[in-house]
Amino acid sequence: MSHPKSVLMVVTSHNEIDSEHPTGLWFEEFAAPYSLFRDQGYAITVVSPRGGTTPIDPHSLKNYEATPGNEAARKALQGTRKLDSSLRAADFDAIFFPGGHGTMFDLPDNPEVQRLVAEFVQADKVLASVCHGPACLVGALLRDGTPVVKGRRVTSFTDQEERAVELDRHMPFLLESRLRELGAEFVPAANWQDNVVVDGQLVTGQNPQSSAGAARAVIRLLSA
């Protein structure tokens, strides 16, 4: 009997942009993939930089429905494992980084995030992220010092979308601009359109609307 596929999901621990802007994980970007992965029977491990309960951006819960899938996702966010050196790419089939503005503050400079991203890319394993989740790619380097995104087709929450939600001046950097600076071939779509870009084993989604599509791309790659 074959073992189920295993997916590592890495979520933010950062809960505010400033005193006037609470933030955290954008719920749909975790809940939709989590539910789809559960439906596939995958073994899912949820981790965060600090461990424990993950902050959820309150704006992402405005139209919350207490469906079994959403309730299961919320429960999974209440006891996340701490992201540490014991987590290795060799132990998982895929890694998935949901977004939320919190990721802009605690993923790019996190050495364990940088290590895991590089491990997955160098092992040619599935690495996926959505919306602000591609902030995980910003600080990661290959063994020769090349940014992992250089020459790769990617997308993320766009600079235009950031300006539309009026949070551009509150961000430590603009994600689209930074990915371009690192040598990525950035592939945007119109604001709020479902846009998933697959480059080999690297999957990126543009915004919350791309959450389920990014997860389905992961499932297709793991089923190939």
C-alpha positions in Angstrom: 0.0 0.0 0.0 1.4 3.4 -1.0 1.9 6.1 1.6 -0.2 9.3 1.2 1.5 12.4 -0.2 2.8 14.7 2.4 2.5 18.5 2.3 4.1 21.1 4.5 2.1 24.3 4.8 3.9 27.3 6.2 1.9 30.2 7.5 2.7 33.6 9.0 3.0 34.4 12.7 2.9 38.2 12.2 -0.2 39.9 13.4 0.0 43.6 12.6 1.3 46.0 9.9 1.0 48.8 12.5 -1.3 49.8 15.3 -4.1 50.7 12.8 -3.7 47.7 10.5 -4.1 44.3 12.1 -3.0 41.5 9.7 -1.9 37.9 9.6 -2.9 35.0 7.3 -5.5 35.6 4.6 -7.9 32.8 5.6 -9.1 31.7 2.1 -5.5 31.2 1.0 -5.0 28.6 3.6 -8.5 27.1 3.9 -9.1 26.4 0.2 -5.8 24.5 -0.4 -6.0 22.8 3.0 -9.5 21.5 2.2 -8.4 20.3 -1.3 -5.3 18.6 0.1 -7.4 16.9 2.8 -9.9 15.7 0.1 -6.9 14.0 -1.6 -6.0 12.2 1.6 -2.6 14.0 1.9 -0.8 14.1 5.2 -0.6 17.9 6.1 1.8 19.5 8.5 1.1 23.1 9.4 4.0 25.2 10.7 4.7 28.9 11.4 7.7 30.9 12.5 6.6 31.1 16.1 4.4 28.1 16.4 1.1 28.1 18.2 -2.0 29.9 17.0 -1.7 31.7 13.7 -3.2 35.2 13.5 -5.9 35.5 10.8 -6.4 38.8 9.1 -9.8 40.0 10.3 -10.8 41.3 6.9 -10.5 37.8 5.5 -13.2 36.5 7.9 -15.9 39.1 7.0 -17.9 36.6 5.0 -16.9 33.5 7.0 -19.1 30.5 6.7 -18.8 27.8 9.3 -18.6 24.9 6.9 -16.9 21.7 7.9 -13.9 22.5 5.7 -13.5 26.0 7.1 -13.9 24.8 10.7 -11.3 22.1 10.1 -8.9 24.7 8.6 -9.4 27.1 11.6 -8.7 24.2 14.0 -5.5 23.4 12.1 -4.3 27.0 12.6 -4.7 26.8 16.4 -1.8 24.6 17.1 0.9 25.0 14.4 4.3 23.5 14.9 7.2 25.8 15.1 9.3 26.2 12.0 12.7 24.9 12.8 15.8 23.0 11.5 14.1 19.6 12.1 11.9 20.2 9.0 13.6 18.9 5.9 12.5 18.9 2.2 13.3 15.1 2.1 10.4 14.4 4.5 7.7 16.0 2.3 6.4 15.8 -1.3 5.4 19.5 -1.5 5.5 22.8 0.4 2.8 25.4 0.2 3.0 29.1 1.4 -0.4 30.8 1.8 -0.3 34.6 1.9 -1.7 37.4 3.9 0.2 40.6 4.6 1.8 39.1 7.6 4.1 37.0 5.4 5.7 40.2 4.1 7.2 40.7 7.6 8.2 37.3 8.8 9.0 35.1 5.7 11.7 37.0 3.6 14.4 37.2 6.3 13.6 33.9 8.0 16.7 31.6 7.7 14.6 28.4 8.0 12.2 29.6 5.2 15.2 30.4 3.0 16.7 27.0 3.7 13.5 25.1 3.0 12.8 27.0 -0.2 16.3 26.3 -1.5 16.1 22.6 -0.5 12.8 22.1 -2.3 13.9 24.0 -5.4 17.3 22.2 -5.6 15.6 18.8 -5.1 13.1 19.7 -7.8 10.2 19.2 -5.5 6.8 21.0 -5.7 6.9 24.4 -4.1 3.8 26.5 -4.2 2.8 29.9 -2.9 -0.1 32.3 -3.3 -0.7 36.1 -3.1 1.9 37.4 -0.6 3.1 33.9 0.1 5.8 34.3 -2.7 7.5 36.5 -0.1 9.1 33.2 0.9 11.1 33.3 -2.4 12.6 36.7 -1.8 15.6 35.8 0.4 16.2 32.2 -0.9 19.4 31.4 -2.8 20.7 28.4 -4.7 24.0 26.9 -3.7 25.9 29.1 -6.1 24.3 32.3 -4.6 21.8 32.8 -7.4 18.3 33.9 -6.3 15.9 30.9 -6.6 13.5 33.0 -8.7 16.1 34.2 -11.3 14.9 33.3 -14.8 11.7 31.6 -13.4 8.2 32.5 -14.4 6.3 33.6 -11.3 3.4 35.7 -10.1 2.2 37.2 -6.8 0.0 40.0 -5.4 0.8 42.7 -7.8 2.0 46.2 -7.1 -1.2 47.5 -8.7 -3.3 45.3 -6.4 -1.3 46.6 -3.4 -2.0 50.2 -4.3 -5.7 49.3 -4.8 -6.0 48.1 -1.2 -4.0 51.2 -0.1 -1.4 49.3 1.7 1.6 49.8 -0.6 3.1 52.5 1.6 2.8 50.3 4.6 4.8 47.4 3.2 8.5 46.8 3.8 8.8 46.4 0.0 6.5 45.8 -3.0 6.5 42.0 -3.8 6.1 42.2 -7.6 8.9 44.8 -7.8 11.2 42.8 -5.6 10.7 39.6 -7.5 11.4 41.4 -10.8 14.6 42.9 -9.2 15.7 39.4 -8.4 15.5 38.3 -12.0 12.1 36.7 -12.1 9.9 36.7 -15.2 6.8 38.2 -13.6 3.5 37.2 -15.1 0.6 39.4 -13.9 -3.1 39.3 -14.7 -5.7 42.0 -14.2 -6.6 42.8 -10.6 -8.4 40.1 -8.7 -8.3 37.6 -11.6 -7.5 34.0 -10.9 -3.9 33.7 -12.2 -1.8 30.6 -11.5 1.7 30.3 -13.0 3.4 26.9 -13.2 7.2 26.8 -14.0 8.3 23.2 -13.6 7.7 22.3 -10.0 7.3 25.9 -9.0 3.7 27.1 -8.6 2.6 30.7 -7.8 -0.8 32.3 -7.5 -1.5 36.0 -7.8 -4.2 36.7 -5.2 -6.9 35.2 -2.9 -8.9 34.3 -6.0 -6.0 32.1 -7.1 -5.9 30.0 -3.9 -7.8 26.9 -5.1 -6.2 27.1 -8.5 -2.7 27.0 -7.0 -3.7 24.0 -4.9 -5.1 22.2 -7.9 -1.9 22.8 -9.7 0.0 21.2 -6.8 -2.3 18.2 -6.9 -1.8 17.8 -10.7 2.0 17.9 -10.2 1.9 15.3 -7.3 -0.3 13.1 -9.4 1.9 13.1 -12.5 
